Amino acid sequence: MTIEGDLKRIAWWVVADFHPFTTEVRGIPANQINKNWCRATEFRKDLIPRELLFDGGVDVMAAAKMSFAIEGRFDGTTTKQVALVGVFQECSGEKGRFILILNQPVDGKAKVRFASALRTDRQFGALQKGNDNSIVAWTCMECDNYSVLKWDRKKRKFEWLPEPEEQ
């Protein structure tokens, strides 16, 4: 990760440029998640300088109940799943952020249940557990720019919920 801006004037997640360096996410090759990807790296706190994540000794992500990965049974089944965010790089060089939901079977390899990717120069992303097994995906830590992902039982797939209309 490199910072391309003045941290005294703007939040680090706005000016952070993440550099994917792994070719798999939790044992799944990047090109099996998306055929155009050469690299994909899951965000983890140990990859971000501690002084950016802690303010006055307080873990700002934990205080906001945000994480780079959350576990749950998001589709209502007995299979445990993990939702996670990270950065990808296509073989062409384009970068962006991704959100994955993986099944975590007790006896075997993780399986992709849902993948969403967006090419962007600002790759930061974080997650929160929402109501009713939903997943709240944030693009910053101190804003109201988020989307909600939820299992649709009738369609039998994960879907982004429409944004609520402003009053």
N, C-alpha and C positions, 0 to 999 in steps of 0.2 A: 504494500500500500504506500502510495505517495500522497503528499498533501500539496495541492496547487492553489494556494490562497493564504490570506492573512487570518490566522486563527484568533487574533484579537478582535477581528471585526465580523467573522462569520463562523458558524458551527463547523466542526471538523467533518461531519458526515456529508455536508454540502460540497466540500472541496476535496474529499477523499477520492482518489483514483485507485481502484483495487486491481491487482494483477494476478489473475489465476495462474497457478503453477502446478496443479495436480491434473492427472488425466482420468481420475475417477472420483466419484462421490459415494462414500460408504460402500465401496467394493463394486460399484456399477460404473463401467467405463463411460466416459463423457460422450463418446460417439454412439452409445446405446441409448442415452437419454435423448440426444438430438444428433442426427447424422452429420450435421454441419459443425458440431463442436469438436475442437481438438483439446481444449482444457476446460475444467470446471473445478472450482474450489469452494467448498462449504465455508461460510463465515464462521469463525470461532473467536472467542475473546482472546485467546493466546496469540492470535495473529494481528491484533491491534495494540498499539502502544498503550500501556497501562494508564499513563497520564491523560489519555483521551477518554477512557472509560470511567475513570474515577475523578470525582470533583470533591475536594475536601475530605477524602477518605471514603466517600459514598459511591457505590457502584450505581451509576446513573441509569443503566439499563434495568438492573434489578429493581431499583426504586420505581421505575415506570412500568414494572411488570412486563418488560419486553425481553425477548431472547432471540438468538439466532436459530434455535431449534426448540420445538415443543413436542411433547408426547401426548398421545391420547388415543381414543377410539373414535376418530372423527366421522366414520361412516356408520357408527352404531353397532358394528359387529364386535365379536370377541377378540379379533386380531388387533394387536397394538400397532399404532402407526406413529411415525415421526414426520412432522412438517419442518422443513428447513429452508434457509435462504443462502444464496451465495452468488458468485460471479462466474460467468462463462466467457470463453473466447472462441469464436468461430475460427475455422482453419483459414478463413480469408482475413482475419485480424480484428473483425468487429467484436465489441465486448458489450456486456449487459448483465442484468441481474436475473436470477431465476428463483422460483419457489418450487419445491418438490414435496410431495407426500409419498412416503415409502411405507409399505407394509413391513413389519418386523417380525417375521415368523420365528417361532422358538427354534425350529430345526431347519435352518437354511439361510439362503442369501436374501437380502432385502430386494423388494420388487417395487418398481415405480407404479404408483396408483394415479398420480396426477403430476403434470409438469406444466409450468407456465414460465415463459421467458420474454424479456423485453430488452431490445438493444437500447442502451443508454450510456451517456458519459458519466452519469451519477449512479453508481451501482448499489449504494447502501440500501439495505433492507433489514427489517426486524419483524418479529412476530409476537402476537399475544393470543392467549386462549380467549375466545369470545363466548357469548352465550350459546347454549344449545349445541355444543360441539363445533361451533364455527371457529374459523381461524382468521384473525385480523392481521393483515399485512400492511406494514408501515414503510414509507420511503424516507422517513426522517424520525427524529426522536422528540422534537418539540414543536409539532405542528398537528394539523388535523387532516393530513393527506394520507388516507388509508383506504383499503378495500377489504371486503369481507368475503371469505370463501366458505362454502357450506355444502355438505352432501345433500343432494336432491334424491330422496327415496324413490320418487316416481320415475325419474329419468335414470336412476342408478349410476350417477356420476357426480363429481364435484363441480360446482358452478360458482362463478362470481355473482354475488347479489347486486341488484341495481342500487345505485347510490340513492340515499334518501333525498327527497325533494326538500329544498330549503323553505322554511316558513316565512 
